[in-house]
């Protein structure tokens, strides 16, 4: 059974950093592009970043470009999101997702599996 488990969220002051992790199991990890999405209270879920199975391609939302970095460790079946220079508008639940055969898709309907999310709160 495929399982994605996010961790690393928490409360941080504006300008600070967090590193999110997503541990995957039950799938051939390197065959999946991995993405991060987030959802603020009362808002729709939005794309944050994605990385292809080989890590050759990455894709970022304009709002996080230059501040966030997505990476993956295929041997450890884990994808990461390093978040720097955090802003209050980055607050939300961050979700990890897996896209079989993808190369870094931003459209959430293309993703096959989703984690339960981890809360990130950035105070001003």
N, C-alpha and C positions, 0 to 999 in steps of 0.2 A: 504494500500500500504506500502510495506516494505521500510524503509528509515534508512540509516546509515549516521551520520553526525560527522565528525572528527573535533576536535578543539585542541588548545594548542600548535600548531607549532609556530616557530619564529626563530629569529637569536640569536645564543648563541656562546660564545667563546669555543674553545677546552678545555676540562676538566670540562665544565659546565653541567647542568642538565636541562631537560625539562620533563614535564608530559603531555602526549597526552590523550585525552578522545575521546570516540566514543559513541554517544547516539543513541540507536536503538529504532525504533517504528514500529508497524505493524506486529510484529511477537511475538511468545511465546519465549521470550528471553532465558530462561533456557534450552530450547530444542536445542539450537544452540551452537556449539563450535565457538569461536571467534578467529580471527587471525589478525595479523598486517603484512603488506607487505610494501616494499618501492621501489622506483624507482628513480635512479639518472639520470640526463640528458644524453641522448645517450646510456643508458644501459637498460637491461631488468629488469622487476620487480622481486624482490627477497623476499623470505620468511624471516620474522624477528622473530615472536613469535606467539604462539597459546595457547589457554586455553580451556578445555572442559566445557560443560554446567554447571556442578556442581563445577567446579574449582578443581577437584581432580587431573587432569593431566595438565601439562604445557609442552611446547616444545619450544626450542630456537635455532636459528641459531648459529653456532659456533662463528661467528664474534661478536655476542652481548652477549653471555653467560657470566654471572658474572657482566655485566654492566647494562643490561635492565631487568625489571621485569614486567610481564603481570599480571593483576588482573581483577576481575569483581565484579560488584555489581548487582546481579540479581533483587533485589527489585527496583533498580533505572534504570534498563535496560541500563547499561553503562559498557563498558570495558575500561581499562586504560593501558597505556604503560609508565612506569617510566623509563626514560633514564638518566643514570649517566655516568660520565667520557666520555663525548661525544668527538668524533674524527671527523676531516674534512670528512673522508670517510663515515660517517653516514649521510651526507647531501643527501637530496632527498625528494620526495613527499611520505608521509606515508599514507597508505590506511588501513582502517578497513574492514574486511570481515566476513560474517556469513556462517557457514557450518551446515546444519540441520543434527542432529544425529551424528556429528563428535565428536572426542575426543582430537583434537589438531593436525590436519592435516597440513603438510607443503606444500602440492601440491596445487597450486592455482586453478587448474581446478575443485577441489572438492568443492569449495566455491560457494554458491548460490547467495549471495548478496554482493555488494561492495559500499563503500562510495566514495565521490568525492576526498578525499585526503586533507592533510594539509602539508604545506611546512615546512621542517626543514632545516636550514642552519647553519652549524658549521664552524666558522672562525678559521684560524690557527694563 
